[in-house]
Amino acid sequence: MPAGPQAAVLFELWIAMLVVCVVVFLAVMAALAAGIWRASPATDTTAPDLASHPRIESRLRRVVGYALAASTLLLFALLVASFMTDRAIARLPLGDAVHIDLIGHQFWWEARYEPTDPTLTFTTANELHVPVGQPVLLTLRADDVIHSFWVPSLHGKKDLIPGRESTFAFRADKTGVYRGQCAEFCGYQHAHMTLYVIADEPAQYDEWVRRQRQPAAVPATDEQRRGRDLVVETTCGMCHAIAGTMAQGRRAPDLTHVASRLTLGAGIVANNGDTRTSWIANAQKIKPGVNMPPLALPREDLAAISAYLGTLR
């Protein structure tokens, strides 16, 4: 169900179009059934009726004319409704909007909050936290191929095109978790390129932002410290970034607060210790085609990395 003003007007338009289409379909089926019911039975030897029937033909011409006029009026009404819906969508005030750069990659989403202010910006992946009742202005970009951002409960879809920036505004009026999806085929794992929009109360959102701006947690145990060192020393740090460490890669999701996210792999598995270990060991087994090679390390090293990442909330 709609959770924002744009989704609400789109839902109303969809209901109107559904009602019109159902009425037209039933009318056509009724006319077809009446014609079949009233048709005279015929056999192979029945001679064709070529005689003129002026009264019947005149009545049928009037029926066809009325149907044509009604169809034209209905189509015009839907055109006007679509125009009014478009205007309603564009009227969202943006005075105090949250600004986010959203970048589509194969096959994950990168979100940079408040990108114009280096003192406030931070990066996350595959989830958007937004405050209820406050507009959000997305700047959309694609890093590789065409993607499409679509969260049905909040708005329609918008394409992300390589080499081109576009903007997209929405507002969530109800707290909750809303599933989004890449809606443009982008490769092997297109169907598993999910994004979640988490609409929080303003106080909860402010607290989430405060935590996201903090550097990564300092490991407290020997296992966690060994996990941190392995992340920095192996290929992990070449692609991933963790604020406050030497891992400063930019080719894969930022892991500074990865343990606070609902899922791994853009929605493909829940985020817990077991799935983290399996994902680190061989992401290809879970999500074939993802741009993350297997990590050939002993089981205890994989467990140490998973334990360290589990502290990054």
HELIX and SHEET records of a PDB file:
HELIX    1   1 PRO A    5  ARG A   38  1                                  34    
HELIX    2   2 PRO A   54  ALA A   90  1                                  37    
HELIX    3   3 HIS A  190  HIS A  192  5                                   3    
HELIX    4   4 PRO A  202  GLN A  212  1                                  11    
HELIX    5   5 ASP A  222  GLU A  233  1                                  12    
HELIX    6   6 CYS A  236  CYS A  239  1                                   4    
HELIX    7   7 VAL A  258  SER A  260  5                                   3    
HELIX    8   8 GLY A  273  ALA A  281  1                                   9    
HELIX    9   9 ALA A  283  ILE A  286  1                                   4    
HELIX   10  10 ARG A  299  LEU A  309  1                                  11    
SHEET    1   A 5 PHE A 122  ALA A 125  0                                        
SHEET    2   A 5 TRP A 108  TYR A 113 -1                                        
SHEET    3   A 5 VAL A  98  HIS A 105 -1                                        
SHEET    4   A 5 PRO A 135  ALA A 142  1                                        
SHEET    5   A 5 SER A 166  ARG A 171 -1                                        
SHEET    1   B 5 GLU A 127  PRO A 131  0                                        
SHEET    2   B 5 THR A 194  ASP A 200  1                                        
SHEET    3   B 5 GLY A 176  CYS A 182 -1                                        
SHEET    4   B 5 HIS A 147  TRP A 150 -1                                        
SHEET    5   B 5 LYS A 157  LEU A 160 -1                                        
SHEET    1   C 2 THR A 263  LEU A 264  0                                        
SHEET    2   C 2 VAL A 269  ALA A 270 -1                                        
END                                                                             
